[in-house]
Amino acid sequence: MRIPQFIDIEFADTGEMRFPTAMAWSLEDGSMKTVVIAPDDNWLPDDPESLDVDLRYLEEQGVPLIELVRDLNEDLSDKTVFVDGIDPDEGLVDLIFDALAMPVPFELATIDNLVKRLSAAEIEDWRREVLFTHGLDPQLPESGVYALLMLARDEGIIPEDYQPDDL
């Protein structure tokens, strides 16, 4: 059985624009990849000190965009990938691919397109409960993907015995 794939992106907000800083996505087998993202120079404000993230950490530990795009192409091409619908994920994905003048090879859809019996508010309440119950940091993208995988499992979309790797 193919497991739906999910993505979550954390970002910095400069006031003028947002740019991605970390990303997690699940694979068809339910495993997960997580990366810190090295920012494109065009994303940075004139005054980097105004950022609410450690720019030096992102530059030193972040994956270059070309590597990130290659991995996303390999893992998600021609698929529908689900997001929680809370963050500006679509705009952030566009920003990543636009930086390299490449088209996005997958489609994003919100989780309510997969879990149809729950309202967006019920899905968000459920997601928060999963994060709290498992002691997960809501600021980490892998926590967001984990919560979406658990929702899909609890809704019977993926096998009941599925257990994602512990975070």
DSSP file with accessible surface (Angstrom, degrees, kcal/mol):
  #  RESIDUE AA STRUCTURE BP1 BP2  ACC     N-H-->O    O-->H-N    N-H-->O    O-->H-N    TCO  KAPPA ALPHA  PHI   PSI    X-CA   Y-CA   Z-CA
    1    1 A M              0   0  164      0, 0.0     2,-0.4     0, 0.0   157,-0.0   0.000 360.0 360.0 360.0 131.6    0.0    0.0    0.0
    2    2 A R        -     0   0  117    156,-0.0    27,-0.1    27,-0.0    26,-0.1  -0.662 360.0-141.2 -79.9 129.0    1.3    3.4   -1.0
    3    3 A I        -     0   0   12     25,-1.7    27,-0.2    -2,-0.4   155,-0.1  -0.764  24.2-110.1 -91.2 131.9    1.4    5.8    2.0
    4    4 A P        -     0   0   11      0, 0.0     2,-0.3     0, 0.0    77,-0.1  -0.232  35.7-122.9 -56.6 151.9    0.4    9.4    1.1
    5    5 A Q  E     -a   81   0A   1     75,-0.6    77,-2.9    71,-0.1     2,-0.3  -0.790  25.9-167.1-106.0 145.6    3.3   11.9    1.3
    6    6 A F  E     -a   82   0A   0     -2,-0.3    20,-2.4    75,-0.2     2,-0.3  -0.895   4.5-166.0-129.0 155.1    3.4   14.9    3.5
    7    7 A I  E     -C   25   0B   0     75,-2.1    77,-0.4    -2,-0.3     2,-0.3  -0.989   3.6-175.3-141.0 146.4    5.7   18.0    3.7
    8    8 A D  E     -C   24   0B   2     16,-2.4    16,-2.3    -2,-0.3     2,-0.4  -0.991   7.4-163.6-141.8 140.6    6.2   20.7    6.3
    9    9 A I  E     -C   23   0B   0     -2,-0.3     2,-0.3    14,-0.2    14,-0.2  -0.988   6.5-155.6-129.7 129.7    8.4   23.8    6.0
   10   10 A E  E     -C   22   0B  20     12,-2.6    11,-2.7    -2,-0.4    12,-1.4  -0.736  24.5-173.7 -96.4 154.7    9.7   26.1    8.7
   11   11 A F  E     -C   20   0B  49     -2,-0.3     2,-0.4     9,-0.3     7,-0.0  -0.947  27.0-122.5-148.7 161.6   10.6   29.6    7.7
   12   12 A A  E     -C   19   0B   0      7,-2.7     7,-2.1    -2,-0.3     2,-0.5  -0.836  23.1-148.2-101.9 146.5   12.1   32.9    8.7
   13   13 A D  E     -C   18   0B  67     -2,-0.4     5,-0.2     5,-0.2    39,-0.2  -0.964  15.4-178.6-120.2 113.8   10.0   36.1    8.3
   14   14 A T        -     0   0   27      3,-3.1     4,-0.1    -2,-0.5    -1,-0.1   0.487  50.4-112.5 -87.0  -3.8   11.9   39.2    7.5
   15   15 A G  S    S+     0   0   68      2,-0.5     3,-0.1     1,-0.1    -1,-0.1  -0.149 115.6  53.7  94.3 -37.6    8.8   41.4    7.6
   16   16 A E  S    S-     0   0  182      1,-0.3     2,-0.3     0, 0.0    -1,-0.1   0.737 123.9  -5.3 -97.1 -30.9    9.2   42.0    3.9
   17   17 A M        -     0   0   62     26,-0.1    -3,-3.1     2,-0.0    -2,-0.5  -0.976  61.1-126.4-155.7 166.3    9.3   38.3    2.8
   18   18 A R  E     -C   13   0B 114     -2,-0.3    -5,-0.2    -5,-0.2    -7,-0.0  -0.924  22.8-174.6-115.3 146.2    9.5   34.8    4.2
   19   19 A F  E     -C   12   0B   0     -7,-2.1    -7,-2.7    -2,-0.4     2,-0.1  -0.994  30.0-102.6-141.7 148.6   12.0   32.2    3.3
   20   20 A P  E     +C   11   0B   0      0, 0.0    -9,-0.3     0, 0.0     3,-0.1  -0.409  33.3 171.2 -71.3 141.5   12.4   28.5    4.1
   21   21 A T  E     +     0   0B  15    -11,-2.7    16,-2.7     1,-0.4     2,-0.3   0.592  67.7   8.7-119.8 -24.8   14.9   27.5    6.8
   22   22 A A  E     -CD  10  36B  16    -12,-1.4   -12,-2.6    14,-0.3    -1,-0.4  -0.985  61.4-170.5-156.7 152.7   14.1   23.8    7.3
   23   23 A M  E     -CD   9  35B   0     12,-2.6    12,-2.9    -2,-0.3     2,-0.3  -0.997   5.9-171.4-148.5 145.0   11.9   21.1    5.7
   24   24 A A  E     +CD   8  34B   0    -16,-2.3   -16,-2.4    -2,-0.3     2,-0.3  -0.984  10.4 175.0-133.6 146.2   10.7   17.6    6.3
   25   25 A W  E     -CD   7  33B   0      8,-2.3     8,-2.8    -2,-0.3     2,-0.3  -0.990  23.2-126.8-147.4 153.4    8.9   15.3    4.0
   26   26 A S  E     - D   0  32B   0    -20,-2.4     6,-0.2    -2,-0.3     2,-0.2  -0.688  18.6-137.6-100.0 156.2    7.7   11.7    4.0
   27   27 A L    >   -     0   0   32      4,-2.8     3,-2.3    -2,-0.3   -21,-0.1  -0.558  35.5 -94.3-102.9 171.6    8.4    9.0    1.5
   28   28 A E  T 3  S+     0   0   81      1,-0.3   -25,-1.7    47,-0.2    -1,-0.0   0.762 125.8  54.8 -60.7 -24.3    6.0    6.4    0.1
   29   29 A D  T 3  S-     0   0  111    -27,-0.1    -1,-0.3     2,-0.1     3,-0.1   0.439 121.1-107.4 -88.9   1.8    7.2    3.9    2.7
   30   30 A G  S <  S+     0   0    3     -3,-2.3   135,-0.2     1,-0.3    -2,-0.1   0.355  78.2 130.0  90.9  -5.8    6.4    6.4    5.5
   31   31 A S        -     0   0   31    133,-0.1    -4,-2.8    -5,-0.1     2,-0.4  -0.262  48.7-132.7 -73.7 172.5   10.0    7.2    6.3
   32   32 A M  E     -D   26   0B  43     -6,-0.2     2,-0.4    -3,-0.1    -6,-0.2  -0.943  13.6-156.2-134.1 146.7   11.0   10.8    6.6
   33   33 A K  E     -D   25   0B  64     -8,-2.8    -8,-2.3    -2,-0.4     2,-0.4  -0.958  13.8-171.7-117.7 143.9   13.7   13.1    5.4
   34   34 A T  E     +D   24   0B  68     -2,-0.4     2,-0.3   -10,-0.2   -10,-0.2  -0.998   6.0 175.6-136.5 136.7   14.6   16.4    7.2
   35   35 A V  E     -D   23   0B  19    -12,-2.9   -12,-2.6    -2,-0.4     2,-0.4  -0.988  29.0-135.2-139.6 149.6   17.0   19.1    6.1
   36   36 A V  E     -D   22   0B  33     -2,-0.3    27,-3.4    25,-0.3     2,-0.5  -0.838  36.5-132.3 -92.6 141.3   18.1   22.5    7.2
   37   37 A I  B     -e   63   0C   0    -16,-2.7    25,-0.2    -2,-0.4    24,-0.1  -0.872   1.9-138.9-108.6 125.1   18.1   24.9    4.2
   38   38 A A        -     0   0   19     25,-1.9    27,-0.3    -2,-0.5    21,-0.1  -0.658  36.6-120.8 -74.1 124.2   21.0   27.2    3.2
   39   39 A P        -     0   0   14      0, 0.0     2,-0.2     0, 0.0    -1,-0.1  -0.355  15.5-115.6 -73.1 149.3   19.3   30.4    2.1
   40   40 A D    >>  -     0   0   37      1,-0.1     3,-2.0    -2,-0.1     4,-0.5  -0.584  26.4-122.1 -73.6 141.8   19.6   31.9   -1.3
   41   41 A D  G >4 S+     0   0  126      1,-0.3     3,-1.1    -2,-0.2    -1,-0.1   0.831 110.7  62.6 -57.3 -32.6   21.4   35.3   -1.1
   42   42 A N  G 34 S+     0   0  140      1,-0.2    -1,-0.3    57,-0.1    -2,-0.0   0.652  97.5  58.4 -68.3 -16.6   18.3   37.0   -2.8
   43   43 A W  G <4 S+     0   0    9     -3,-2.0    -1,-0.2     2,-0.1    -2,-0.2   0.663  86.1  96.9 -83.7 -19.1   16.2   36.0    0.2
   44   44 A L  S << S-     0   0   35     -3,-1.1     2,-0.0    -4,-0.5    -3,-0.0  -0.492  73.2-123.6 -81.0 141.5   18.2   37.8    2.8
   45   45 A P        -     0   0   25      0, 0.0    -1,-0.1     0, 0.0     6,-0.1  -0.291  27.0-108.6 -74.0 164.7   17.3   41.2    4.0
   46   46 A D  S    S+     0   0  172      1,-0.3     3,-0.1     2,-0.1    -2,-0.1   0.842 117.7  47.5 -61.0 -32.6   19.8   44.1    3.8
   47   47 A D    >   -     0   0   91      1,-0.1     3,-2.1     2,-0.0    -1,-0.3  -0.807  68.5-178.0-111.4  89.2   20.1   43.9    7.6
   48   48 A P  G >  S+     0   0   55      0, 0.0     3,-1.6     0, 0.0     7,-0.2   0.741  77.3  72.5 -60.8 -20.2   20.7   40.2    8.4
   49   49 A E  G 3  S+     0   0  169      1,-0.3    -3,-0.0    -3,-0.1    -2,-0.0   0.727  85.7  66.7 -65.9 -19.9   20.8   41.1   12.1
   50   50 A S  G <  S+     0   0   71     -3,-2.1    -1,-0.3     2,-0.0     2,-0.1   0.587  79.3 107.7 -78.0  -8.6   17.0   41.7   11.9
   51   51 A L    <   -     0   0   17     -3,-1.6     4,-0.1    -4,-0.2   -37,-0.1  -0.383  66.7-143.2 -72.0 147.7   16.4   38.0   11.3
   52   52 A D  S    S+     0   0  116    -39,-0.2     2,-0.3    -2,-0.1    -1,-0.1   0.134  80.4  70.6 -94.4  18.8   14.9   35.8   14.0
   53   53 A V  S    S-     0   0   44    -41,-0.0     2,-1.3   -32,-0.0     3,-0.1  -0.906  94.2-100.7-129.5 161.7   17.1   32.8   12.9
   54   54 A D     >  -     0   0  102     -2,-0.3     4,-2.1     1,-0.2     5,-0.2  -0.694  35.4-173.2 -84.3  95.1   20.8   32.0   13.2
   55   55 A L  H  > S+     0   0   25     -2,-1.3     4,-2.6     1,-0.2     5,-0.2   0.877  82.1  56.2 -59.9 -38.3   21.9   32.9    9.6
   56   56 A R  H  > S+     0   0  171      1,-0.2     4,-2.5     2,-0.2     5,-0.3   0.923 106.9  49.9 -62.1 -42.3   25.4   31.5   10.3
   57   57 A Y  H  >>S+     0   0  112      2,-0.2     4,-3.2     1,-0.2     5,-0.5   0.932 110.9  49.4 -60.9 -46.1   23.9   28.2   11.3
   58   58 A L  H  X5S+     0   0    9     -4,-2.1     4,-1.7     1,-0.2    -2,-0.2   0.914 113.3  46.4 -60.7 -41.5   21.8   28.0    8.1
   59   59 A E  H  <5S+     0   0  101     -4,-2.6    -1,-0.2     1,-0.2    -2,-0.2   0.879 120.0  38.8 -70.0 -37.1   24.8   28.9    5.9
   60   60 A E  H  <5S+     0   0  118     -4,-2.5    -2,-0.2    -5,-0.2    -1,-0.2   0.875 130.8  25.2 -80.6 -40.4   27.1   26.4    7.6
   61   61 A Q  H  <5S+     0   0  116     -4,-3.2   -25,-0.3    -5,-0.3    -3,-0.2   0.606  97.1 107.7-101.4 -14.7   24.7   23.5    8.2
   62   62 A G  S  <<S-     0   0   14     -4,-1.7   -25,-0.3    -5,-0.5   -40,-0.1  -0.311  70.7-116.9 -72.3 150.2   22.1   24.1    5.5
   63   63 A V  B     -e   37   0C  30    -27,-3.4   -25,-1.9     1,-0.1    -1,-0.1  -0.674  36.7-109.7 -80.7 131.7   21.7   22.0    2.4
   64   64 A P    >>  -     0   0   58      0, 0.0     4,-2.1     0, 0.0     3,-0.7  -0.326  27.6-116.0 -59.8 146.7   22.4   24.0   -0.8
   65   65 A L  H 3> S+     0   0   13    -27,-0.3     4,-3.1     1,-0.3     5,-0.3   0.852 113.2  59.2 -55.5 -38.2   19.2   24.5   -2.9
   66   66 A I  H 3> S+     0   0   97      1,-0.2     4,-1.9     2,-0.2    -1,-0.3   0.904 108.7  44.9 -61.3 -38.7   20.5   22.5   -5.8
   67   67 A E  H <> S+     0   0   83     -3,-0.7     4,-2.4     2,-0.2    -1,-0.2   0.911 113.4  50.3 -69.9 -41.5   20.8   19.4   -3.5
   68   68 A L  H  X S+     0   0    0     -4,-2.1     4,-2.8     2,-0.2     5,-0.2   0.946 111.3  47.9 -61.0 -47.6   17.4   20.0   -1.9
   69   69 A V  H  X S+     0   0    2     -4,-3.1     4,-2.7     1,-0.2    -1,-0.2   0.901 109.9  53.1 -62.8 -38.9   15.7   20.4   -5.3
   70   70 A R  H  X S+     0   0  123     -4,-1.9     4,-2.4    -5,-0.3    -1,-0.2   0.947 111.6  45.6 -61.3 -46.1   17.4   17.2   -6.6
   71   71 A D  H  X S+     0   0   39     -4,-2.4     4,-2.6     1,-0.2     5,-0.2   0.919 112.7  49.8 -63.6 -44.1   16.1   15.2   -3.5
   72   72 A L  H  X S+     0   0    0     -4,-2.8     4,-2.7     1,-0.2     5,-0.4   0.908 110.9  50.4 -62.2 -40.4   12.6   16.7   -3.8
   73   73 A N  H  X S+     0   0   45     -4,-2.7     4,-1.3    -5,-0.2    -2,-0.2   0.933 113.4  45.6 -60.6 -46.4   12.6   15.8   -7.5
   74   74 A E  H  < S+     0   0  127     -4,-2.4    -2,-0.2    -5,-0.2    -1,-0.2   0.892 122.9  34.5 -64.2 -40.3   13.7   12.2   -6.8
   75   75 A D  H  < S+     0   0   23     -4,-2.6   -47,-0.2    -5,-0.2    -2,-0.2   0.772 130.4  23.3 -89.7 -28.1   11.2   11.7   -3.9
   76   76 A L  H >< S+     0   0    0     -4,-2.7     3,-1.6    -5,-0.2    31,-0.2   0.477  75.3 140.1-124.6  -2.9    8.1   13.7   -4.9
   77   77 A S  T 3< S+     0   0   38     -4,-1.3    29,-0.2    -5,-0.4     3,-0.1  -0.131  80.3   2.1 -52.0 136.7    8.0   14.1   -8.7
   78   78 A D  T 3  S+     0   0  157     27,-3.2     2,-0.3     1,-0.2    -1,-0.3   0.711 108.5 115.0  61.6  26.2    4.6   13.7  -10.2
   79   79 A K    <   -     0   0   48     -3,-1.6    28,-2.6    26,-0.3     2,-0.6  -0.824  69.5-118.5-120.1 161.9    2.9   13.2   -6.8
   80   80 A T  E     - b   0 107A  51     -2,-0.3   -75,-0.6    26,-0.2     2,-0.4  -0.898  32.4-164.6 -95.9 126.4    0.4   15.0   -4.7
   81   81 A V  E     -ab   5 108A   0     26,-3.3    28,-2.1    -2,-0.6     2,-0.3  -0.947  10.9-135.5-117.0 132.9    2.0   16.0   -1.4
   82   82 A F  E     -ab   6 109A  22    -77,-2.9   -75,-2.1    -2,-0.4     2,-0.3  -0.685  18.5-172.8 -97.8 142.0   -0.1   17.1    1.5
   83   83 A V  E     - b   0 110A   9     26,-2.2    28,-2.3    -2,-0.3   -75,-0.1  -0.829  36.4-113.9-123.1 163.6    0.5   20.0    3.8
   84   84 A D        -     0   0   16    -77,-0.4    28,-0.1    -2,-0.3    26,-0.1   0.709  41.4-131.1 -72.7 -20.2   -1.3   21.1    7.0
   85   85 A G  S    S+     0   0   44      2,-0.1    -1,-0.1    24,-0.1    25,-0.1   0.545  83.0  98.7  84.3   5.4   -2.6   24.3    5.4
   86   86 A I  S    S+     0   0   79     38,-0.0    24,-0.0     2,-0.0    -1,-0.0   0.883  75.7  48.7 -90.1 -47.4   -1.4   26.5    8.3
   87   87 A D  S    S-     0   0   43      1,-0.1     2,-1.9   -78,-0.0     3,-0.3  -0.468  96.5-100.3 -91.5 167.0    1.8   27.8    6.9
   88   88 A P     >  +     0   0   41      0, 0.0     4,-2.0     0, 0.0     5,-0.2  -0.270  63.6 150.9 -80.9  53.8    2.5   29.4    3.5
   89   89 A D  H  >  +     0   0    2     -2,-1.9     4,-2.7     1,-0.2     5,-0.2   0.873  64.1  53.9 -58.0 -41.9    4.0   26.1    2.2
   90   90 A E  H  > S+     0   0  127     -3,-0.3     4,-2.6     1,-0.2    -1,-0.2   0.941 110.2  46.8 -62.2 -44.6    3.1   26.6   -1.4
   91   91 A G  H  > S+     0   0   44      1,-0.2     4,-2.2     2,-0.2    -1,-0.2   0.883 112.4  51.0 -64.0 -35.7    4.8   30.0   -1.6
   92   92 A L  H  X S+     0   0    4     -4,-2.0     4,-1.9     2,-0.2    -2,-0.2   0.905 110.1  48.5 -70.0 -39.9    7.8   28.6    0.2
   93   93 A V  H  X S+     0   0    2     -4,-2.7     4,-2.2     1,-0.2     5,-0.3   0.937 111.6  50.7 -63.6 -44.3    8.1   25.7   -2.3
   94   94 A D  H  X S+     0   0   62     -4,-2.6     4,-3.2    -5,-0.2     5,-0.2   0.911 107.6  54.0 -58.7 -41.7    7.7   28.1   -5.2
   95   95 A L  H  X S+     0   0   37     -4,-2.2     4,-1.8     2,-0.2    -1,-0.2   0.907 108.0  49.9 -60.2 -42.3   10.5   30.3   -3.7
   96   96 A I  H  X S+     0   0    0     -4,-1.9     4,-0.6     2,-0.2    -1,-0.2   0.954 117.0  39.0 -62.0 -50.6   12.9   27.3   -3.6
   97   97 A F  H ><>S+     0   0    0     -4,-2.2     5,-2.5     1,-0.2     3,-0.9   0.872 112.3  56.4 -72.8 -34.4   12.3   26.2   -7.2
   98   98 A D  H ><5S+     0   0  110     -4,-3.2     3,-1.5    -5,-0.3    -1,-0.2   0.855  97.3  64.1 -63.4 -34.8   12.1   29.8   -8.5
   99   99 A A  H 3<5S+     0   0   35     -4,-1.8    -1,-0.2     1,-0.3    -2,-0.2   0.795 112.6  35.4 -59.4 -26.7   15.6   30.4   -7.0
  100  100 A L  T <<5S-     0   0   54     -3,-0.9    -1,-0.3    -4,-0.6    -2,-0.2   0.249 113.1-118.1-109.1   9.9   16.9   27.8   -9.5
  101  101 A A  T < 5S+     0   0   93     -3,-1.5    -3,-0.2     1,-0.2    -2,-0.1   0.896  70.7 133.4  53.5  45.7   14.5   28.7  -12.3
  102  102 A M      < -     0   0   66     -5,-2.5    -1,-0.2    -6,-0.1    -2,-0.2  -0.941  58.3-113.9-124.0 147.9   12.9   25.3  -12.2
  103  103 A P        -     0   0  109      0, 0.0    -9,-0.0     0, 0.0     0, 0.0  -0.467  37.1-103.7 -76.4 151.2    9.3   24.2  -12.1
  104  104 A V        -     0   0   43     -2,-0.1   -10,-0.0     1,-0.1   -11,-0.0  -0.632  28.9-154.2 -72.8 124.0    7.9   22.5   -9.0
  105  105 A P        +     0   0   25      0, 0.0   -27,-3.2     0, 0.0   -26,-0.3   0.362  69.3  48.4 -87.0   5.9    7.6   18.8  -10.0
  106  106 A F  S    S-     0   0   16    -29,-0.2     2,-0.4   -28,-0.2   -26,-0.2  -0.923  78.2-117.0-139.9 165.6    4.8   17.9   -7.6
  107  107 A E  E     -b   80   0A 120    -28,-2.6   -26,-3.3    -2,-0.3     2,-0.4  -0.859  21.2-144.2-105.5 139.3    1.4   19.3   -6.5
  108  108 A L  E     +b   81   0A  30     -2,-0.4     2,-0.3   -28,-0.2   -26,-0.2  -0.841  21.9 172.8-100.7 140.6    0.6   20.5   -3.0
  109  109 A A  E     -b   82   0A  14    -28,-2.1   -26,-2.2    -2,-0.4     2,-0.1  -0.985  33.4-108.5-140.8 149.7   -2.8   19.9   -1.5
  110  110 A T  E >   -b   83   0A  49     -2,-0.3     3,-2.4   -28,-0.2     4,-0.3  -0.461  32.5-111.2 -78.9 154.7   -4.0   20.6    2.0
  111  111 A I  G >> S+     0   0    3    -28,-2.3     4,-2.8     1,-0.3     3,-2.0   0.777 112.8  70.9 -58.4 -27.3   -4.7   17.7    4.4
  112  112 A D  G 34 S+     0   0   66      1,-0.3    -1,-0.3     2,-0.2     6,-0.1   0.685  89.4  63.2 -68.3 -12.1   -8.5   18.3    4.2
  113  113 A N  G <4 S+     0   0   83     -3,-2.4    -1,-0.3     1,-0.1    -2,-0.2   0.657 113.5  34.2 -78.6 -16.8   -8.3   17.1    0.6
  114  114 A L  T <4 S+     0   0   41     -3,-2.0     2,-0.9    -4,-0.3    -2,-0.2   0.793 121.0  46.0-101.3 -44.6   -7.2   13.7    2.0
  115  115 A V     <  +     0   0    4     -4,-2.8     3,-0.4     1,-0.2    -1,-0.2  -0.826  68.6 167.6-102.8  93.2   -9.2   13.6    5.3
  116  116 A K        +     0   0  158     -2,-0.9    -1,-0.2     1,-0.2    -4,-0.1   0.691  61.9  65.6 -87.2 -18.7  -12.6   14.7    4.2
  117  117 A R  S    S+     0   0  176      2,-0.1     2,-0.4     0, 0.0    -1,-0.2   0.646  94.6  67.7 -82.4 -11.8  -14.7   13.9    7.2
  118  118 A L  S    S-     0   0   23     -3,-0.4     2,-0.1    -6,-0.1    -3,-0.1  -0.852  80.6-125.1-109.1 145.2  -13.0   16.4    9.5
  119  119 A S     >  -     0   0   57     -2,-0.4     4,-2.6     1,-0.1     5,-0.2  -0.356  32.4-105.2 -76.0 165.7  -13.2   20.2    9.2
  120  120 A A  H  > S+     0   0   65      1,-0.2     4,-2.4     2,-0.2     5,-0.2   0.896 123.6  51.6 -58.9 -39.6  -10.0   22.2    9.0
  121  121 A A  H  > S+     0   0   64      2,-0.2     4,-2.5     1,-0.2    -1,-0.2   0.906 109.8  48.7 -65.4 -41.2  -10.5   23.3   12.6
  122  122 A E  H  > S+     0   0   96      2,-0.2     4,-2.5     1,-0.2    -2,-0.2   0.895 110.8  51.1 -65.8 -38.3  -10.9   19.7   13.7
  123  123 A I  H  X S+     0   0    6     -4,-2.6     4,-2.8     2,-0.2    -2,-0.2   0.932 110.8  48.4 -63.8 -44.2   -7.8   18.7   11.9
  124  124 A E  H  X S+     0   0   40     -4,-2.4     4,-2.6     2,-0.2    -2,-0.2   0.918 111.6  49.3 -64.3 -41.5   -5.8   21.5   13.5
  125  125 A D  H  X S+     0   0   95     -4,-2.5     4,-2.1     2,-0.2    -1,-0.2   0.926 112.7  48.2 -61.3 -43.1   -7.1   20.5   17.0
  126  126 A W  H  X S+     0   0   60     -4,-2.5     4,-2.3     2,-0.2    -2,-0.2   0.925 110.5  51.3 -63.8 -43.2   -6.2   16.9   16.3
  127  127 A R  H  X S+     0   0   26     -4,-2.8     4,-2.4     1,-0.2    -2,-0.2   0.935 110.1  49.0 -60.3 -46.0   -2.7   17.9   15.0
  128  128 A R  H  X S+     0   0  131     -4,-2.6     4,-2.5     1,-0.2    -1,-0.2   0.895 109.5  52.8 -61.4 -38.9   -2.1   20.0   18.2
  129  129 A E  H  X S+     0   0  108     -4,-2.1     4,-3.1     2,-0.2     5,-0.2   0.911 108.9  49.1 -63.7 -42.2   -3.2   17.1   20.4
  130  130 A V  H  X S+     0   0   10     -4,-2.3     4,-2.2     2,-0.2     6,-0.2   0.939 111.7  49.1 -62.5 -45.4   -0.7   14.7   18.6
  131  131 A L  H  <>S+     0   0    8     -4,-2.4     5,-2.8     1,-0.2     4,-0.4   0.935 115.8  43.4 -60.0 -44.9    2.1   17.2   19.1
  132  132 A F  H ><5S+     0   0  167     -4,-2.5     3,-1.3     3,-0.2    -2,-0.2   0.945 113.0  50.9 -66.6 -47.8    1.3   17.7   22.7
  133  133 A T  H 3<5S+     0   0   87     -4,-3.1    -1,-0.2     1,-0.3    -2,-0.2   0.871 116.7  40.4 -59.2 -38.6    0.7   14.0   23.5
  134  134 A H  T 3<5S-     0   0   89     -4,-2.2    -1,-0.3    -5,-0.2    -2,-0.2   0.383 109.8-120.3 -94.1   3.8    4.1   13.0   21.9
  135  135 A G  T < 5 +     0   0   69     -3,-1.3     2,-0.3    -4,-0.4    -3,-0.2   0.855  55.0 164.2  62.6  37.1    6.0   16.0   23.3
  136  136 A L      < -     0   0   29     -5,-2.8    -1,-0.2    -6,-0.2    -2,-0.1  -0.657  43.1-118.8 -93.5 143.8    6.9   17.2   19.9
  137  137 A D    >   -     0   0   78     -2,-0.3     3,-2.0     1,-0.2     6,-0.3  -0.675  16.6-151.5 -78.6 115.4    8.2   20.7   19.1
  138  138 A P  T 3  S+     0   0   68      0, 0.0    -1,-0.2     0, 0.0     6,-0.1   0.665  92.3  65.6 -65.7 -12.2    5.7   22.4   16.8
  139  139 A Q  T 3  S+     0   0  125      4,-0.1     3,-0.1  -129,-0.0    -2,-0.0   0.554  84.3  86.5 -84.6  -8.7    8.5   24.5   15.3
  140  140 A L  S X> S-     0   0   71     -3,-2.0     4,-1.3     1,-0.1     3,-0.8  -0.809  73.0-144.2 -94.1 130.3   10.3   21.4   13.9
  141  141 A P  H 3> S+     0   0    3      0, 0.0     4,-2.2     0, 0.0     5,-0.2   0.852  99.4  60.5 -63.4 -31.5    9.1   20.4   10.4
  142  142 A E  H 3> S+     0   0   43      1,-0.2     4,-2.5     2,-0.2     5,-0.2   0.850 101.1  55.5 -64.9 -29.2    9.5   16.7   11.2
  143  143 A S  H <> S+     0   0    3     -3,-0.8     4,-2.5    -6,-0.3    -1,-0.2   0.915 107.2  49.5 -66.6 -41.3    7.0   17.1   14.0
  144  144 A G  H  X S+     0   0    1     -4,-1.3     4,-2.0     2,-0.2    -2,-0.2   0.914 112.5  46.2 -64.0 -42.3    4.5   18.5   11.5
  145  145 A V  H  X S+     0   0    0     -4,-2.2     4,-2.5     2,-0.2     5,-0.2   0.925 111.3  53.0 -66.9 -42.5    5.0   15.6    9.1
  146  146 A Y  H  X S+     0   0    8     -4,-2.5     4,-2.4     1,-0.2    -2,-0.2   0.936 108.6  50.2 -57.1 -46.7    4.8   13.0   12.0
  147  147 A A  H  X S+     0   0    1     -4,-2.5     4,-2.3     1,-0.2    -1,-0.2   0.907 110.5  49.2 -61.8 -40.9    1.5   14.5   13.1
  148  148 A L  H  X S+     0   0    1     -4,-2.0     4,-2.5     2,-0.2    -1,-0.2   0.897 110.0  51.3 -67.1 -37.7    0.1   14.3    9.6
  149  149 A L  H  X S+     0   0    0     -4,-2.5     4,-2.3     2,-0.2    -2,-0.2   0.919 110.5  49.3 -62.5 -41.4    1.2   10.7    9.2
  150  150 A M  H  X S+     0   0    2     -4,-2.4     4,-2.9     2,-0.2    -2,-0.2   0.894 109.7  51.3 -67.0 -38.3   -0.5    9.9   12.5
  151  151 A L  H  X S+     0   0    1     -4,-2.3     4,-1.9     2,-0.2     6,-0.2   0.943 110.1  49.0 -62.5 -45.9   -3.7   11.6   11.4
  152  152 A A  H  <>S+     0   0    0     -4,-2.5     5,-2.3     1,-0.2     6,-1.1   0.900 113.2  48.1 -61.6 -39.0   -3.7    9.6    8.2
  153  153 A R  H ><5S+     0   0   50     -4,-2.3     3,-1.8     1,-0.2    -2,-0.2   0.955 111.7  48.2 -65.9 -47.1   -3.1    6.4   10.2
  154  154 A D  H 3<5S+     0   0   82     -4,-2.9    -1,-0.2     1,-0.3    -2,-0.2   0.782 109.5  54.1 -66.8 -24.1   -5.9    7.1   12.6
  155  155 A E  T 3<5S-     0   0   45     -4,-1.9    -1,-0.3    -5,-0.2    -2,-0.2   0.384 116.9-113.6 -88.9   1.8   -8.3    7.9    9.8
  156  156 A G  T < 5S+     0   0   60     -3,-1.8    -3,-0.2     2,-0.2    -2,-0.1   0.614  84.4 120.4  79.4  12.7   -7.6    4.5    8.1
  157  157 A I  S   <S+     0   0   42     -5,-2.3    -4,-0.2    -6,-0.2    -5,-0.1   0.818  79.9  29.5 -79.6 -30.5   -5.9    6.0    5.1
  158  158 A I  S    S-     0   0    2     -6,-1.1    -2,-0.2    -9,-0.1  -155,-0.1  -0.865 113.7 -67.7-122.5 160.4   -2.7    4.1    5.9
  159  159 A P    >   -     0   0   46      0, 0.0     3,-1.7     0, 0.0    -1,-0.1  -0.115  38.0-129.6 -53.8 141.4   -2.4    0.8    7.7
  160  160 A E  T 3  S+     0   0  179      1,-0.3    -7,-0.0    -4,-0.1    -3,-0.0   0.808 107.7  55.7 -60.1 -31.1   -3.4    0.7   11.3
  161  161 A D  T 3  S+     0   0  142      2,-0.0    -1,-0.3    -8,-0.0     2,-0.2   0.493  79.8 120.7 -85.2   1.0   -0.1   -1.1   12.3
  162  162 A Y    <   +     0   0   28     -3,-1.7    -4,-0.1    -9,-0.1  -132,-0.0  -0.421  37.6 179.1 -66.1 133.5    2.0    1.7   10.6
  163  163 A Q        -     0   0  110     -2,-0.2     3,-0.1   -10,-0.0    -2,-0.0  -0.929  20.6-139.1-136.5 109.8    4.3    3.3   13.1
  164  164 A P        -     0   0    4      0, 0.0  -133,-0.1     0, 0.0     3,-0.1  -0.290  40.5 -82.7 -65.3 156.9    6.6    6.1   11.9
  165  165 A D        -     0   0  118   -135,-0.2     2,-0.0     1,-0.1  -135,-0.0  -0.284  56.4 -99.4 -55.3 141.6   10.2    6.1   13.2
  166  166 A D              0   0  138     -3,-0.1    -1,-0.1     1,-0.1    -3,-0.0  -0.364 360.0 360.0 -64.1 144.6   10.3    7.8   16.5
  167  167 A L              0   0   99     -3,-0.1    -1,-0.1    -2,-0.0   -24,-0.0  -0.510 360.0 360.0 -82.3 360.0   11.5   11.4   16.3
